[in-house]
Amino acid sequence: MANATPRDTRAGFDLYRSAGGAISLDDLNEQLVEAGYGPVAQRTLTHY
Protein backbone atom coordinates (compact mmCIF):
# COMPACT_ATOMS: atom_id res chain seq x y z
CA MET A 1 0.00 0.00 0.00
CA ALA A 2 1.37 3.39 -0.95
CA ASN A 3 1.49 6.12 1.63
CA ALA A 4 -1.52 8.40 1.67
CA THR A 5 -0.86 12.00 0.77
CA PRO A 6 -1.76 14.85 3.12
CA ARG A 7 -4.70 15.52 0.77
CA ASP A 8 -5.91 11.91 1.24
CA THR A 9 -5.56 12.03 5.01
CA ARG A 10 -7.43 15.34 5.22
CA ALA A 11 -10.28 13.99 3.10
CA GLY A 12 -10.35 10.90 5.31
CA PHE A 13 -10.50 13.03 8.43
CA ASP A 14 -13.40 15.02 6.99
CA LEU A 15 -15.28 11.79 6.24
CA TYR A 16 -14.45 10.43 9.70
CA ARG A 17 -15.78 13.57 11.37
CA SER A 18 -18.93 13.65 9.25
CA ALA A 19 -19.60 10.06 10.35
CA GLY A 20 -19.18 11.05 14.00
CA GLY A 21 -16.23 8.68 14.27
CA ALA A 22 -18.46 5.68 13.64
CA ILE A 23 -16.90 4.35 10.43
CA SER A 24 -14.78 1.31 9.72
CA LEU A 25 -11.47 1.51 7.87
CA ASP A 26 -12.94 -0.44 4.95
CA ASP A 27 -15.92 1.89 4.63
CA LEU A 28 -13.74 4.97 4.95
CA ASN A 29 -11.32 3.78 2.29
CA GLU A 30 -14.16 2.80 -0.02
CA GLN A 31 -15.59 6.31 0.20
CA LEU A 32 -12.16 7.87 -0.29
CA VAL A 33 -11.42 5.84 -3.42
CA GLU A 34 -14.87 6.55 -4.87
CA ALA A 35 -14.18 10.27 -4.36
CA GLY A 36 -10.82 10.06 -6.13
CA TYR A 37 -8.53 9.93 -3.09
CA GLY A 38 -6.08 7.28 -1.97
CA PRO A 39 -6.80 4.89 0.89
CA VAL A 40 -5.45 5.47 4.38
CA ALA A 41 -3.86 2.97 6.76
CA GLN A 42 -5.22 1.70 10.06
CA ARG A 43 -2.62 3.81 11.83
CA THR A 44 -4.03 6.97 10.22
CA LEU A 45 -7.54 6.05 11.32
CA THR A 46 -6.22 5.59 14.87
CA HIS A 47 -4.74 9.09 14.78
CA TYR A 48 -8.10 10.59 13.78
N, C-alpha and C positions, 0 to 999 in steps of 0.2 A: 504494500500500500504506500503510495506516495504521501509525502507530508502535505497537509492541508495548508493553504495560503492564509494569510491574515484575513483576506476577503471571505474565504470559506468559513473560517472560525467565527467571524462576526455574523455572517448569515445564519450559522448554526445557533449562535447565542440568541439571535433575534427569534428564531423558531422555538428554541427552548423556553424563552421567556413568554412567548405568546401561548405556549401550551401549559404555562404555569409550572413548568418543571416536570410535568407528568408525561414524558415521552421516552420511548426506548431508543437505544442507539440505532437499531435497524430502521425504525420509523423516521427518525431524524435524518439519517443518511439518505433514505429513499426520497424524502422531501427536498433535500439539498440537491441531489442529482437531478431530479425532475425540474428544478429551478435553474439548472445550469452551473451549479457549484460542485466542488469536490467533496467527498465524504470526509468526516472527521473520525478520529480514533476514540476509543473508550476513555483514554486519559484526558482528552479534551472535554468530553462530556462530564467527567468527574470535576474538572476545573470550573465548569459552568455553575 
